[in-house]
């Protein structure tokens, strides 16, 4: 099995293992009732899914019932006939994001950052602090939804990783690696506070999370970089492209 198929299987298995997932025909919706962020709510098709217009109507209706934007994330080769059907139903491509992966022998340690300390959250206050860094780091305002800290807690409880980075005691960055499936884990939600950027904290935190996942038995960690600049940072620490993911949604209007 190729690594891109491994990545898709990992994401789909996590969705099917989620207690709040919703099965609709040839799709599984990863639904987060406590987290309305669109990236936390999406569908993954069954392999080689080729839905009829009526089946897509059912999928759209299920998202509407959940008060979420109809949205899918998947590798196009997993279900080649699906994208034309989605476009015909009015969906719009958000982007085609590269998928990067790293194996233990490929990880590169960056230069140390003065005053940087990384630790896994253990108390509610620590998980909340990590969630707040993520929330603000991605442009949010106010307090994060409960699902932000919940994802980090679930990752740790399921054998994944969470980390809160501090600089001289001040929360500066946070992120996690998902619950592993067959030795794969996803590095996700990595954020660095605006006042701490361009110091190498993102690279250092990424290496810490990735290395910890390897120490806990993972054979591969994968991720989806936010933009080309972020991809270059991950490439500098040993991640390489293994595929491309389609993010596609239906405008609520």
HELIX and SHEET records of a PDB file:
HELIX    1   1 UNK A    3  UNK A   17  1                                  15    
HELIX    2   2 UNK A   38  UNK A   40  5                                   3    
HELIX    3   3 UNK A   53  UNK A   65  1                                  13    
HELIX    4   4 UNK A   76  UNK A   78  5                                   3    
HELIX    5   5 UNK A   82  UNK A   88  1                                   7    
HELIX    6   6 UNK A  104  UNK A  106  5                                   3    
HELIX    7   7 UNK A  124  UNK A  137  1                                  14    
HELIX    8   8 UNK A  146  UNK A  157  1                                  12    
HELIX    9   9 UNK A  194  UNK A  196  5                                   3    
HELIX   10  10 UNK A  201  UNK A  215  1                                  15    
HELIX   11  11 UNK A  228  UNK A  236  1                                   9    
SHEET    1   A 3 UNK A  22  UNK A  24  0                                        
SHEET    2   A 3 UNK A  27  UNK A  30 -1                                        
SHEET    3   A 3 UNK A  42  UNK A  45 -1                                        
SHEET    1   B 8 UNK A  71  UNK A  75  0                                        
SHEET    2   B 8 UNK A 240  UNK A 249 -1                                        
SHEET    3   B 8 UNK A  92  UNK A 103 -1                                        
SHEET    4   B 8 UNK A 220  UNK A 224 -1                                        
SHEET    5   B 8 UNK A 184  UNK A 192  1                                        
SHEET    6   B 8 UNK A 170  UNK A 177 -1                                        
SHEET    7   B 8 UNK A 161  UNK A 167 -1                                        
SHEET    8   B 8 UNK A 116  UNK A 119 -1                                        
END                                                                             
